[in-house]
Amino acid sequence: MKKSQNNDPFWWSFFGAGGVFSSFFVPIHVLLLGLALPLGWWLWPEHESLLELARHPLARIYLFLLIALSLFHAAHRIRFTLHDLLLAHSVDKPAAFACYGGAIIGTLYAMVTVWTL
């Protein structure tokens, strides 16, 4: 029996992990850093202390996972939205290459950025 060359379960795992991780933690970031801090509901002593928090090794890992998994979740959604809208199987491979390639490049960029804070 010939083995299938289908990589969908691999990409679906990133899609699921990204969806769960993003749905829990992105709203927290929007609430704290997008609303509470600018409106003065939550007073942070200085900008530098927020940067110090981001430089902590656990915070770096957390930020990297948040960015990387969100990128893969978005790439999977975009790929299958294009597949459903275009109804053409001929563009599935280039769309997959573009979406997942963009997510991989974005993940590498996030890794470099987060690690050099």
Long-range contacts (C-beta under 8 A, 24 or more apart in sequence): 11-72, 11-76, 11-100, 12-76, 14-69, 14-72, 14-73, 14-76, 14-103, 15-72, 15-73, 15-76, 15-77, 17-69, 17-72, 17-73, 18-68, 18-69, 18-70, 18-71, 18-72, 18-73, 18-74, 18-76, 19-73, 21-65, 21-66, 21-69, 21-70, 22-66, 22-69, 22-70, 22-73, 25-66, 26-66, 26-70, 29-66, 51-117, 54-117, 55-117, 60-114, 60-115, 60-117, 63-110, 63-114, 64-110, 64-111, 64-114, 64-115, 67-106, 67-107, 67-110, 67-114, 68-103, 68-106, 68-107, 68-110, 68-111, 71-102, 71-103, 71-106, 71-107, 71-110, 72-100, 72-103, 72-107, 74-103, 75-99, 75-100, 75-102, 75-103
